[in-house]
Structure formats: structure tokens, C-alpha cells
Amino acid sequence: MWFVSAVVVGVLILLVREVTSPAATMVAAMVVVLVAGVVTPAEALSGFSNPAPVTVAALYVLARGVEKTGALVPVVHRLLGAGRNMRRSLVRLLAPVTISSAFLNNTPIVAMLLPTVRAWCDEHDLAPSRFLMPLSFAALLGGTITVIGTSTNIVVSGLLEESGRQPLGFFELATVGLPITLGAFALLILLAPIVLPDRRSIRQEVDDEQRHFVMDMRVGPELDGSTVGEADLRHMSSVFLASLVRDGELVAPVTPETVLHERDRVRFVGRVDDIDTLPRIPGLSRTADDHIEDLDTTDARYFEAVIGMDSPLLGRTLKKADFRSTYQGVVMGIHRSGHLMEGKLGTVPLHVGDTLLVLADPDFHERWRDRRDFLVIADSAHTPPATSRQAAIVGVVTLAIIVAASTGLLPILQASLLGGMALVLTRVISPSEARDAVDLDVVVLIASAFGLAAAVQNSGLADLVAGGMVGMLDGFGSRGVLIGLLVATIALTGLVTNNAAALLMFPIAVETAGQLGQDPRGFVVAVAIGASVDFLTPIGYQTNTMVYGPGGYRFSDYPRLGSPLTLLVILMVALIVPTAWPG
């Protein structure tokens, strides 16, 4: 038991300190308890044969189809209206988001709508900070209504099945999730215009502090055959080489080793005072059009890349990561805790929640959208490439999965796999897009964490923690213990990932209910809810991290709006769960 306690503490420290990715941490923990003999090989690897990770993977494919077709974008854009009444606009935005996130992965929903909402805010001279956090919170709320609303619910359902109990029914969570969603929805509409700040995004701050322009230059015979590095065009202090065009074709990436040819057209980005000095560089001359253009009028675009918890860029600087060559983009600003970072950007170690304003070619979003390096937010010019027919196919497939799973016609696993296969067969997404859509880190984390959960159970640690919780809170009755379990889950979710929190708290919930003589199902539902609704931090849930920089938020902004929502969740769980799942 003490050995497993040390392993769990080590896991928490590694997750909080972001030493490595959550998946790598959980795999290491699973291997350690297996080698130590705390769990059998079958128990350690049980997650890899459990339906939960495969179901999550299949639903990622479905979510990718929804994101690619952009089915929600025109609906939300029409509903937002003229923006004259902020609360009315919030209702029109949050209602479809909440409903759709009950059946779809909330991360692609937020990724798909974020550029649309921000462009609408710019159009109506409104602060994105008033809308983006409610967008994320609404997506979290919808996930509490069905078992497929979040990967956390699927994980908890899989753990129930693994323990010999019935998995969660499709709408079983709605008993408590729907009242929570309705109450929190009303609070969002009431409080968001009051408590959220009127703050600029990183794009607006960069534009205000240092407006960027571009100039196209022609390579002369003096530089013919020289590399970009030899010509010293890559390391200028305030002017960036953004792209190179040769015979009408874009040469990418432009690295220090790229060889220049006479008549190549090179594009530089910088402040107007700095960029106007370029004609004095030997071997470069102005192009025939001979003018400086505002950056927004070119084919180079701004993208925002948000650093997540499992990014390989964590703790590294842009210079050490060789960002420009690796990602074919130039970082124009780094947003952290509501402010632009000052000094040399290349020497700043990157943290979770940092938002990079990246200047890149229009394909940057497609190249990096399904990678864990960062969460790419498309620029306002991005438009969904799919047709209305494809959007209709996705809608039919999604509805079929919901009907099949909710009526018991098919288990959720089979329905999800058939849905993903249908999107590939109908060519809504390609096989490679389906493969890239699956976040393997999340799937591996879920599967490997089953082994650690079994170790917590086998070693007696779950029984010890449950006994301590019951002893400390027994004076408040079973409801008091239930609230303590819920609060512990919410707190743990804010420190580590939602799935890791659910997997670690599941055996404790079962043991706690057993010691109280209560139905474990109700306590497990409390864990599922607590791990799905992190309203207090920007790092506990991926969608909160996504809106952090684009909304210009600070860490303290989240509890300002999230605390009343969290209190509502605790109250609803305490009132409903003991009645809906009595002992």
C-alpha cells in the first residue's frame, strides 16, 4: 500500500510539474506496479481490451467529421444576430453548443466555433473575452448529459463494466447532468456580462503594440547560389523572412540551408520602420509593385497555437525547438496570463496555456491540427472545406449512433465504430484523416491508467483513503461524504487531466460507498461529473486552455465565473444523487 501510495504521489507530481506527457507518465506507472507484482499482467493491460479507449477513439473520428464539415458554423453565425443585446447573443451561442456537446467531443466543437465567434465579435466591436469562456463552459456542461458527452464518462462506464457492474446507460447521467446544465446555463447568461472582463486578445495586442507589415523583395545576381543563412536573412532582429516564391511556387519550409536563386521573390514581415531598411541589403531589390502592404491583405495569416498539457514544447524555448524551421511559422507574440511576454521571444520557456501568435502560410492549420504539439486555432479567414452534402451525412451518422446506443439496439462501442467507418466509406473523411483524428495520447492514457486503478484497489489504498474520508466526514452523513468525494475529484481534475482524475478516484468512490452501505453507482456518477466540469482553472480541461489566450484571460478570471457554477454542481449532486441512486 505504501509503495502504491508513492507511485500515485509520483504520478501527481509529474502531471502537475508537466515533466512529460500525461500518457507517458501513466504508462510508466502501469509498468512499475506490474513489475512490482502489485497487479497481474491481465489487470495491468485490462484497459487495452476494455471498450472505453476504443470507443473514445471512434468518437474522435466522428468529431473530426463534424469539425471538417463545419456543420455548426453557419447555424451559430446566423443565431448570433446583430450583437445589440449581449445576453441574447449568449443564449443564441450557448444553446446549440450545449446541445451538440452532449453527443460530440467538445474539443472540436470549441475549435470549430472559436474563430467564428471571434470574427463576429470583431465585426460588432465586442470583446471576445465576454463570449469565449462561456463557450468553453457550455461545452463542458453538455458533456454531463450523456455517456458519450465526454471521454471521462466513457472511462467511468468502462470501469464499471470492468468491475462486473452494468455500464452507464446512454442517458443515465442526465438525471443529474440535465438539472446541472439548465441551472448553470442560466448562471452563465446572468453572470458572464457582469464578471468577465472587457479584454483584448493576443492578436489585438500585437496589432496595437507593433503593427506588422510585409514587403516583397527580389533576389539579385549577388545572392544567386547563396543559402539563406549565408545571406544573413534569417536572424535579423526585428524583420522576419516569412516565405519564398520561385517561378510561382511556394518554397517551404524556408530554412537557413535553403539556396537562393536569382529572381526568387522573398517576403519579409516586420514593423514598417524596420522593414523599410530592407532595400539597403546588397542583393535584394524591390519588386515591380514597389510597396509595403498591411499584413492582413496578404496570403500570410495569423494563427493562434495554444500549448496543451502534453505538448513536446513544454519547458522548451522557441530557439531550442527550432520553431521556425520545424513548424514553418514565425512566432510574433506569446500571450501568458493576460499579457504579452516582453523581451526576446526565442528565449522564453513555454508553459501550459501559453498562446503563440504564429505568422504562417494558409496551410498551417491543416498541417498541425491533429498533432499534440499545440492546439491550432484557425484564423478568421478559415472556412470549412466540406460541402453541405457532407455535413448532412455527418448529421445522419451522428443521429444513427445516438438512436442505436440510446435504444439499446447496439452497444456504444459498436455504434461508434460503425459511425466512424461510415464517414470513411462515404468519403467525408479519408482513412489518413481518420487515423490522425484519434488522439493516441488520450487513448493510451486511458488504457494504461486502468492498471494503476487496479493497483490502488488491490493494495488497499482505496480502502484506506475511503476510510479516512468516511471517518472525517461521517458526522455530516452520507451526503457530506459524497460532497467530499466530489470536491476532491474537482480539485484533482484542476491539477491533472480529467481522465486521470476519474481513473484514480473511481476505486476510492466504490470503497467509500461500500463502507457507507450506499449504492456505488451514485458515488461513481459523482466522480464522472466532478471530473467533467472544471470551471476553476484554464488547465484542467482542454477547451478552457483553448480559449485562454484568444480571450485575453488571466488565471483569476476562471474562478470569478466558475466558482458559482462549481457551487451549483456541488449542490445539485448532493440533492439529486442520493435520491436517484439510493443505498
VEXTORDO-344368 format. One record per residue (C-alpha): residue number from 1; x, y, z. Coordinates in pm, 1 decimal. Example, Ala and Ser with C-alpha at 12.3 -4.5 7.8 and 13.67 -1.06 7.14 Angstrom:
2
1_1230.0_-450.0_780.0
2_1367.0_-106.0_714.0
***
This chain:
583
1_0.0_0.0_0.0
2_280.1_241.9_82.4
3_452.8_151.6_-242.6
4_139.6_226.0_-447.6
5_91.6_547.8_-248.8
6_440.9_654.8_-352.4
7_364.2_570.1_-716.1
8_40.6_772.7_-709.9
9_215.7_1070.6_-547.4
10_489.6_1044.5_-809.7
11_228.5_1042.9_-1086.4
12_60.0_1352.5_-943.9
13_392.1_1536.8_-912.6
14_488.8_1452.7_-1271.7
15_148.5_1559.8_-1402.3
16_140.2_1886.0_-1208.4
17_500.2_1976.8_-1292.7
18_447.0_1882.6_-1658.8
19_773.2_1686.2_-1667.4
20_648.4_1468.1_-1950.9
21_319.8_1392.1_-2124.5
22_31.0_1251.0_-1915.1
23_23.8_938.1_-2132.6
24_393.6_866.2_-2076.3
25_350.4_922.5_-1702.3
26_57.7_681.7_-1678.8
27_229.0_412.5_-1887.6
28_534.5_435.1_-1661.4
29_315.5_399.6_-1351.0
30_140.4_97.1_-1501.2
31_475.2_-68.8_-1577.9
32_607.0_0.0_-1226.0
33_308.9_-158.2_-1045.8
34_317.8_-452.3_-1289.2
35_689.0_-520.6_-1237.8
36_645.8_-484.3_-860.8
37_377.9_-755.7_-867.5
38_100.6_-534.0_-731.0
39_-115.5_-620.6_-1033.3
40_-117.7_-917.7_-1267.2
41_-41.6_-875.0_-1639.6
42_-411.8_-920.1_-1711.7
43_-502.3_-641.5_-1467.7
44_-225.2_-409.9_-1589.6
45_-331.9_-445.8_-1952.7
46_-706.5_-469.7_-1894.5
47_-757.2_-117.2_-2023.9
48_-629.7_-213.8_-2366.3
49_-909.3_-470.3_-2401.6
50_-1174.8_-253.1_-2238.6
51_-1433.4_-92.5_-2470.6
52_-1369.3_256.2_-2327.2
53_-1043.8_352.4_-2507.9
54_-1166.3_214.1_-2841.3
55_-1499.5_395.2_-2804.2
56_-1316.3_720.9_-2734.5
57_-1102.2_664.9_-3045.4
58_-1410.1_601.1_-3262.2
59_-1581.5_914.4_-3133.1
60_-1271.6_1117.9_-3218.7
61_-1326.0_1014.1_-3580.9
62_-1689.3_1126.3_-3563.4
63_-1585.8_1458.4_-3410.2
64_-1329.9_1507.6_-3687.3
65_-1606.8_1468.2_-3944.3
66_-1817.5_1729.6_-3767.6
67_-1524.0_1969.8_-3746.4
68_-1425.9_1920.0_-4110.1
69_-1775.6_1984.9_-4241.6
70_-1820.1_2284.4_-4013.7
71_-2185.0_2192.5_-3970.3
72_-2236.1_2415.5_-3666.7
73_-2061.3_2724.9_-3803.2
74_-2339.9_2863.4_-4027.7
75_-2601.7_2780.2_-3763.3
76_-2418.5_2966.9_-3488.6
77_-2329.5_3257.8_-3716.2
78_-2695.7_3308.9_-3807.0
79_-2810.0_3273.5_-3446.1
80_-2564.9_3525.7_-3301.0
81_-2752.5_3812.9_-3458.9
82_-2656.8_4180.1_-3454.3
83_-2493.5_4177.5_-3110.0
84_-2703.5_4458.9_-2967.8
85_-2804.4_4254.6_-2662.5
86_-2516.3_4060.1_-2507.1
87_-2729.3_3819.2_-2304.2
88_-2947.7_3737.7_-2602.7
89_-2638.3_3668.5_-2811.1
90_-2502.0_3444.5_-2534.6
91_-2823.6_3240.9_-2534.0
92_-2807.7_3202.7_-2912.4
93_-2444.7_3093.2_-2896.1
94_-2452.3_2865.8_-2593.6
95_-2775.5_2674.6_-2664.0
96_-2653.7_2490.8_-2978.8
97_-2309.8_2440.6_-2824.4
98_-2456.2_2280.2_-2510.9
99_-2688.4_2052.2_-2707.7
100_-2425.2_1940.1_-2958.3
101_-2160.4_1875.0_-2692.6
102_-2394.6_1624.5_-2527.9
103_-2331.9_1397.1_-2825.7
104_-1997.3_1508.9_-2967.2
105_-1646.8_1562.6_-2836.2
106_-1641.3_1918.6_-2700.8
107_-1283.6_1998.9_-2808.4
108_-1351.3_2009.9_-3185.8
109_-1675.7_2198.2_-3122.2
110_-1486.3_2477.6_-2947.9
111_-1203.5_2465.1_-3204.6
112_-1455.0_2495.4_-3487.6
113_-1658.5_2781.2_-3338.9
114_-1384.5_2987.7_-3174.7
115_-1274.5_3167.9_-3495.6
116_-1638.3_3229.1_-3592.3
117_-1723.3_3380.3_-3253.2
118_-1413.9_3598.0_-3250.3
119_-1473.3_3722.8_-3605.9
120_-1832.1_3806.6_-3507.0
121_-1700.7_3995.5_-3201.5
122_-1462.2_4195.5_-3421.6
123_-1743.5_4271.6_-3664.0
124_-1966.6_4409.7_-3386.7
125_-1688.7_4572.2_-3179.7
126_-1739.5_4336.9_-2884.1
127_-1475.4_4187.5_-2654.4
128_-1413.1_3813.9_-2723.8
129_-1344.3_3775.6_-2350.6
130_-1718.6_3808.9_-2285.6
131_-1802.9_3507.3_-2504.1
132_-1515.5_3258.5_-2526.3
133_-1509.5_3136.5_-2165.2
134_-1889.0_3082.6_-2166.8
135_-1839.2_2892.6_-2495.2
136_-1596.8_2653.5_-2323.1
137_-1811.4_2616.2_-2010.7
138_-2124.2_2542.9_-2216.6
139_-1934.6_2268.1_-2399.4
140_-1839.5_2114.5_-2063.1
141_-2196.9_2130.2_-1936.5
142_-2337.9_1947.0_-2237.9
143_-2095.8_1664.8_-2170.4
144_-2269.4_1581.4_-1840.6
145_-2594.3_1478.3_-2010.3
146_-2497.1_1157.7_-2196.3
147_-2240.3_883.8_-2157.9
148_-2071.0_988.7_-2484.7
149_-2066.5_1357.3_-2389.9
150_-1705.1_1334.8_-2272.3
151_-1430.6_1074.8_-2276.3
152_-1443.2_1085.3_-1894.2
153_-1797.8_946.0_-1890.5
154_-1693.4_665.6_-2124.2
155_-1395.7_587.3_-1899.4
156_-1613.9_566.4_-1587.8
157_-1861.5_347.5_-1774.6
158_-1575.2_120.1_-1880.3
159_-1450.7_96.4_-1521.4
160_-1799.1_-3.8_-1404.4
161_-1807.2_-277.3_-1665.7
162_-1454.8_-388.2_-1570.0
163_-1567.6_-426.5_-1207.3
164_-1855.5_-655.6_-1303.6
165_-2129.9_-391.8_-1287.9
166_-2359.7_-261.1_-1558.3
167_-2206.2_19.8_-1767.3
168_-2369.7_361.0_-1762.6
169_-2687.1_390.9_-1966.1
170_-2683.2_638.0_-2253.3
171_-2894.1_899.5_-2072.0
172_-2834.6_777.0_-1715.3
173_-2617.3_1077.7_-1628.9
174_-2892.8_1313.4_-1746.4
175_-3075.3_1253.7_-1417.8
176_-2824.8_1483.9_-1251.4
177_-2648.4_1630.2_-1555.8
178_-2954.4_1792.2_-1711.3
179_-3055.7_1991.6_-1399.6
180_-2691.3_2097.5_-1358.4
181_-2678.2_2209.1_-1721.9
182_-3000.9_2407.8_-1705.4
183_-2906.9_2581.3_-1381.1
184_-2550.2_2656.7_-1489.5
185_-2673.4_2777.8_-1829.6
186_-2891.7_3036.5_-1654.5
187_-2599.4_3142.4_-1433.9
188_-2374.6_3184.7_-1738.2
189_-2624.8_3414.3_-1907.8
190_-2675.4_3613.7_-1587.7
191_-2314.9_3646.0_-1468.0
192_-2090.2_3643.9_-1777.1
193_-2166.6_4004.3_-1883.0
194_-2106.2_4118.8_-1524.3
195_-1796.7_3931.8_-1404.6
196_-1596.3_3873.9_-1722.8
197_-1350.6_4148.5_-1818.6
198_-1357.9_4353.4_-2137.2
199_-1014.0_4244.8_-2252.3
200_-828.8_4226.1_-2582.3
201_-695.6_3909.3_-2740.7
202_-330.9_3846.8_-2826.7
203_-398.4_3936.9_-3191.4
204_-536.7_4275.9_-3093.2
205_-250.0_4342.9_-2852.2
206_15.0_4261.4_-3110.6
207_-162.4_4476.8_-3367.5
208_-186.0_4767.7_-3124.1
209_166.4_4746.0_-2987.2
210_352.5_4662.4_-3303.1
211_158.2_4669.0_-3626.9
212_319.3_4433.7_-3875.9
213_363.0_4486.6_-4248.4
214_512.8_4287.8_-4532.6
215_745.4_4369.8_-4818.0
216_829.7_4151.0_-5116.7
217_1189.4_4166.6_-5240.2
218_1359.4_4024.0_-5549.3
219_1685.5_3826.2_-5519.0
220_1961.4_3969.0_-5739.9
221_2264.2_3800.6_-5901.2
222_2481.1_3888.8_-5599.2
223_2297.6_3631.9_-5384.5
224_2239.9_3367.1_-5652.3
225_2358.4_3032.0_-5512.7
226_2391.1_3157.8_-5155.6
227_2194.8_2998.4_-4875.5
228_1952.8_3198.1_-4661.2
229_2196.2_3162.4_-4371.9
230_2495.7_3279.3_-4574.9
231_2298.1_3582.3_-4692.3
232_2217.8_3656.8_-4325.6
233_1845.4_3686.0_-4399.2
234_1725.3_3460.7_-4116.5
235_1846.1_3619.8_-3794.2
236_1761.5_3986.8_-3832.7
237_1646.8_4132.4_-3501.2
238_1303.8_4270.9_-3592.4
239_1236.2_4157.7_-3950.2
240_1135.2_3800.5_-4034.0
241_1172.4_3606.4_-4358.9
242_822.6_3461.4_-4391.4
243_819.9_3289.3_-4733.0
244_997.0_3237.4_-5063.4
245_831.4_3204.3_-5405.7
246_1019.2_3061.1_-5705.1
247_860.3_3054.1_-6052.0
248_517.1_3099.0_-5894.5
249_565.8_2808.4_-5649.6
250_593.5_2845.5_-5271.8
251_919.4_2705.6_-5132.2
252_857.0_2575.5_-4780.5
253_995.7_2550.0_-4528.5
254_1249.8_2829.0_-4565.7
255_1546.9_2712.7_-4360.9
256_1896.8_2859.0_-4320.2
257_2011.3_2594.3_-4572.0
258_1760.6_2697.3_-4842.9
259_1954.4_2802.4_-5154.3
260_1855.4_3135.6_-5313.1
261_1819.4_3172.8_-5688.9
262_1825.1_3490.3_-5889.0
263_1475.9_3636.2_-5933.5
264_1336.9_3448.8_-5629.2
265_1070.7_3655.4_-5456.1
266_1119.5_3667.6_-5077.1
267_863.8_3805.0_-4835.1
268_964.4_3980.8_-4514.0
269_745.9_4073.1_-4215.4
270_818.0_4340.4_-3955.8
271_735.6_4686.9_-3830.6
272_710.9_4946.3_-4100.3
273_1016.5_5140.5_-3976.0
274_1232.1_4829.0_-3974.9
275_1106.2_4675.4_-4297.1
276_1176.7_4992.7_-4491.0
277_1551.7_4933.8_-4438.7
278_1547.9_4611.2_-4644.4
279_1630.9_4774.5_-4981.1
280_1971.9_4863.4_-4839.5
281_2071.1_4493.6_-4814.8
282_2308.0_4403.0_-5103.4
283_2149.5_4156.9_-5345.9
284_1788.7_4248.1_-5263.8
285_1577.4_4490.2_-5462.3
286_1216.8_4596.6_-5451.3
287_969.7_4409.5_-5670.7
288_795.0_4581.5_-5957.9
289_489.5_4672.0_-5748.3
290_724.6_4857.7_-5507.8
291_509.2_4899.9_-5199.3
292_465.4_4789.9_-4840.6
293_142.2_4608.7_-4762.2
294_-53.9_4564.4_-4442.4
295_-14.3_4202.6_-4331.5
296_-388.3_4138.4_-4336.3
297_-406.9_4183.3_-4712.7
298_-159.3_3905.1_-4798.0
299_-175.8_3530.7_-4819.1
300_24.4_3506.3_-4494.5
301_-210.9_3458.6_-4199.9
302_-211.5_3480.2_-3825.0
303_-284.3_3161.3_-3632.0
304_-303.4_3107.6_-3260.2
305_-137.9_2794.6_-3122.1
306_-219.8_2705.4_-2761.7
307_27.5_2493.3_-2566.1
308_-150.8_2198.7_-2401.7
309_-51.7_1969.0_-2115.6
310_101.0_1700.3_-2338.7
311_289.1_1927.4_-2579.2
312_652.8_1837.7_-2650.6
313_721.1_2214.2_-2646.9
314_659.3_2241.8_-2272.0
315_961.4_2385.8_-2092.7
316_1145.2_2447.9_-2419.0
317_1216.9_2780.2_-2583.6
318_1131.0_2865.7_-2943.0
319_1501.5_2873.1_-3021.3
320_1570.8_2527.9_-2875.8
321_1266.7_2385.9_-3053.1
322_1382.4_2548.4_-3379.9
323_1021.5_2657.3_-3415.2
324_1056.8_2845.1_-3743.0
325_1213.7_2555.1_-3932.6
326_1016.7_2277.5_-3763.3
327_671.4_2431.9_-3794.2
328_723.1_2668.5_-4089.5
329_585.1_2963.6_-3899.0
330_711.3_3276.6_-3725.3
331_600.8_3349.8_-3366.7
332_507.5_3717.0_-3347.0
333_395.2_3716.9_-2983.6
334_347.5_3496.6_-2674.0
335_44.4_3555.6_-2452.7
336_56.8_3442.3_-2088.9
337_-180.7_3523.7_-1803.0
338_-349.3_3810.1_-1984.8
339_-28.8_3978.4_-2101.7
340_210.5_3971.7_-2393.1
341_552.9_3843.5_-2295.8
342_830.3_4100.6_-2323.2
343_1192.3_4057.0_-2425.2
344_1335.2_3809.7_-2673.6
345_1062.6_3557.8_-2751.5
346_1312.1_3293.8_-2857.1
347_1446.0_3261.4_-2501.3
348_1110.7_3225.8_-2318.8
349_1040.3_2870.2_-2183.9
350_686.3_2772.0_-2284.2
351_417.5_2687.1_-2025.4
352_75.8_2521.4_-2037.2
353_-181.5_2770.9_-2162.8
354_68.9_2991.3_-2347.6
355_-76.2_3116.1_-2673.9
356_159.4_3172.9_-2963.7
357_60.4_3416.7_-3236.0
358_207.2_3249.7_-3542.9
359_252.8_3401.0_-3886.7
360_239.3_3122.6_-4144.8
361_103.1_3018.0_-4481.4
362_-268.8_2927.7_-4507.7
363_-196.9_2552.4_-4480.4
364_-51.0_2582.0_-4129.6
365_-382.0_2486.1_-3969.9
366_-424.2_2171.3_-4177.3
367_-64.2_2060.4_-4118.7
368_-81.4_2078.1_-3741.2
369_-448.9_2044.0_-3648.5
370_-426.5_1680.3_-3535.9
371_-89.7_1698.1_-3360.8
372_-30.3_1727.5_-2987.3
373_239.1_1995.4_-3028.4
374_-26.9_2262.3_-2981.4
375_-394.6_2331.3_-3033.5
376_-422.2_2531.4_-3354.7
377_-695.5_2790.1_-3379.2
378_-770.2_2880.2_-3738.3
379_-761.8_3243.8_-3838.8
380_-1082.4_3429.7_-3914.1
381_-1032.5_3372.0_-4286.5
382_-1050.7_2993.8_-4241.1
383_-1361.4_2838.4_-4394.0
384_-1473.7_2476.3_-4365.8
385_-1380.4_2295.9_-4688.1
386_-1663.6_2046.5_-4695.3
387_-1994.5_2063.5_-4879.2
388_-2344.9_2076.6_-4734.0
389_-2397.2_1717.6_-4851.8
390_-2107.2_1603.2_-4636.6
391_-2245.2_1794.3_-4338.8
392_-2577.8_1616.3_-4389.3
393_-2403.8_1277.5_-4393.5
394_-2231.0_1357.1_-4064.2
395_-2565.2_1462.5_-3915.3
396_-2733.6_1137.4_-4021.4
397_-2446.1_923.9_-3890.3
398_-2443.9_1108.7_-3556.6
399_-2819.9_1066.6_-3519.3
400_-2791.9_696.3_-3604.5
401_-2527.8_646.6_-3332.8
402_-2743.5_827.0_-3076.2
403_-3056.4_626.1_-3162.8
404_-2875.0_292.3_-3175.0
405_-2692.5_344.9_-2844.8
406_-2977.9_507.4_-2651.6
407_-3238.6_244.9_-2750.4
408_-3008.0_-49.1_-2683.6
409_-3011.7_-157.3_-3047.4
410_-2631.6_-160.2_-3038.7
411_-2375.9_-106.8_-2760.8
412_-2198.3_228.8_-2773.8
413_-1873.7_69.1_-2892.8
414_-2026.6_-99.6_-3196.3
415_-2239.8_202.2_-3284.9
416_-1939.4_437.2_-3266.2
417_-1718.7_208.6_-3475.8
418_-1987.9_173.4_-3742.6
419_-2033.7_551.8_-3744.0
420_-1663.4_615.5_-3794.7
421_-1648.6_353.8_-4070.2
422_-1949.3_513.1_-4244.2
423_-1775.0_853.1_-4257.5
424_-1472.3_693.9_-4422.8
425_-1676.1_488.6_-4670.1
426_-1881.0_793.8_-4772.2
427_-1553.3_988.9_-4814.7
428_-1646.6_1258.0_-4566.3
429_-1301.2_1197.3_-4424.5
430_-1013.8_995.7_-4566.5
431_-855.5_696.8_-4388.3
432_-549.8_909.4_-4310.0
433_-770.0_1185.3_-4165.2
434_-949.2_927.6_-3951.3
435_-615.0_796.9_-3827.0
436_-484.5_1146.0_-3749.6
437_-808.5_1242.2_-3574.2
438_-751.9_988.1_-3297.5
439_-558.9_1137.9_-3007.3
440_-342.4_835.9_-2928.7
441_-206.0_1001.7_-2615.5
442_-555.2_1016.6_-2465.8
443_-633.6_658.5_-2570.9
444_-306.4_526.9_-2425.1
445_-351.3_728.6_-2104.5
446_-698.1_583.0_-2051.6
447_-590.8_226.3_-2126.9
448_-277.6_232.0_-1912.7
449_-448.8_404.9_-1618.6
450_-673.1_100.3_-1570.5
451_-364.0_-77.5_-1438.5
452_-291.0_195.5_-1183.8
453_-657.3_198.8_-1075.4
454_-635.7_-178.0_-1017.5
455_-319.4_-126.1_-808.2
456_-496.1_132.7_-592.1
457_-773.5_-122.5_-536.8
458_-554.2_-431.7_-482.1
459_-310.5_-266.6_-242.7
460_-578.2_-149.1_-1.7
461_-500.6_216.4_-70.8
462_-855.8_281.8_-193.4
463_-992.4_124.9_125.6
464_-759.1_337.8_339.7
465_-845.9_665.8_166.9
466_-1216.6_579.6_171.8
467_-1196.9_500.5_543.3
468_-1024.2_829.8_613.3
469_-1283.7_1020.3_413.1
470_-1572.7_845.8_586.7
471_-1416.8_898.2_929.6
472_-1358.6_1267.0_866.1
473_-1698.6_1343.6_712.9
474_-1928.1_1081.3_865.6
475_-2066.7_1339.6_1104.1
476_-2221.7_1512.7_805.2
477_-2393.9_1195.6_688.1
478_-2360.6_1013.9_356.6
479_-2435.5_1336.2_169.0
480_-2141.1_1504.1_339.3
481_-1910.3_1218.9_236.2
482_-2048.2_1237.0_-119.6
483_-1973.0_1610.6_-131.1
484_-1620.7_1545.3_-0.9
485_-1562.5_1289.6_-276.1
486_-1696.8_1531.0_-539.2
487_-1483.6_1822.5_-416.2
488_-1172.8_1601.5_-412.0
489_-1241.5_1495.5_-772.7
490_-1291.7_1854.7_-887.5
491_-970.4_1962.7_-715.0
492_-773.9_1673.7_-865.2
493_-910.2_1749.7_-1212.9
494_-780.4_2105.2_-1184.2
495_-430.9_1970.1_-1118.2
496_-412.9_1677.2_-1360.6
497_-615.4_1562.4_-1660.8
498_-985.9_1483.7_-1630.4
499_-944.2_1119.4_-1731.4
500_-657.8_1062.0_-1488.3
501_-864.0_1214.8_-1207.3
502_-1161.3_988.8_-1283.2
503_-946.2_675.5_-1300.6
504_-772.5_749.6_-970.9
505_-1093.9_841.7_-787.0
506_-1306.7_552.3_-916.0
507_-1180.4_281.2_-676.0
508_-1199.5_528.3_-386.5
509_-1561.8_605.7_-476.6
510_-1653.4_236.2_-483.5
511_-1486.9_166.6_-147.0
512_-1639.1_478.1_11.2
513_-1989.7_375.6_-93.4
514_-1928.2_22.8_34.5
515_-1823.1_145.6_379.6
516_-2133.9_363.3_397.9
517_-2364.8_88.7_272.0
518_-2464.3_304.4_-24.9
519_-2505.7_221.3_-394.1
520_-2157.5_264.5_-550.3
521_-2321.1_377.9_-872.3
522_-2424.8_713.4_-727.8
523_-2074.2_781.3_-595.9
524_-1924.8_682.7_-930.6
525_-2163.0_924.0_-1105.8
526_-2038.3_1199.5_-873.0
527_-1680.9_1121.4_-982.5
528_-1782.4_1134.8_-1350.2
529_-1949.5_1473.5_-1301.3
530_-1663.8_1614.7_-1092.6
531_-1402.6_1512.8_-1349.2
532_-1601.7_1663.4_-1637.4
533_-1673.6_2015.2_-1509.0
534_-1356.3_2203.7_-1429.3
535_-1472.2_2565.0_-1421.4
536_-1194.5_2691.8_-1194.5
537_-873.0_2670.6_-1397.2
538_-756.6_2715.2_-1757.0
539_-556.5_2390.3_-1746.8
540_-797.4_2131.6_-1603.9
541_-982.1_2085.6_-1930.9
542_-861.0_2125.6_-2288.4
543_-1134.7_2364.5_-2403.3
544_-1054.4_2600.1_-2113.4
545_-693.1_2604.5_-2231.0
546_-800.1_2672.4_-2589.8
547_-984.9_2995.0_-2505.4
548_-725.3_3118.3_-2253.1
549_-505.7_3322.3_-2488.8
550_-761.7_3407.9_-2760.5
551_-988.3_3552.9_-2491.4
552_-708.1_3751.9_-2329.0
553_-787.0_3586.0_-1995.5
554_-589.2_3568.1_-1674.1
555_-588.7_3269.5_-1440.0
556_-805.5_3457.0_-1189.4
557_-1080.8_3512.5_-1448.2
558_-1178.2_3144.7_-1440.0
559_-1277.2_3115.0_-1070.9
560_-1454.3_3450.7_-1096.8
561_-1712.8_3298.4_-1329.4
562_-1650.7_2932.9_-1243.4
563_-1697.3_2943.3_-864.6
564_-2077.1_2996.5_-873.1
565_-2106.0_2719.7_-1134.8
566_-1897.8_2483.1_-921.0
567_-2108.9_2554.7_-613.6
568_-2420.0_2481.8_-819.5
569_-2273.7_2147.8_-931.7
570_-2197.9_2050.5_-570.2
571_-2548.9_2147.3_-456.9
572_-2721.1_1957.6_-740.4
573_-2514.2_1642.3_-689.3
574_-2580.2_1648.6_-313.2
575_-2955.1_1687.3_-367.8
576_-3013.9_1453.3_-662.7
577_-2763.6_1165.6_-646.8
578_-2871.9_1012.5_-309.8
579_-3232.0_1015.9_-431.4
580_-3169.6_888.2_-784.2
581_-2924.5_617.6_-672.2
582_-3036.5_525.7_-317.8
583_-2847.5_278.3_-99.7
***
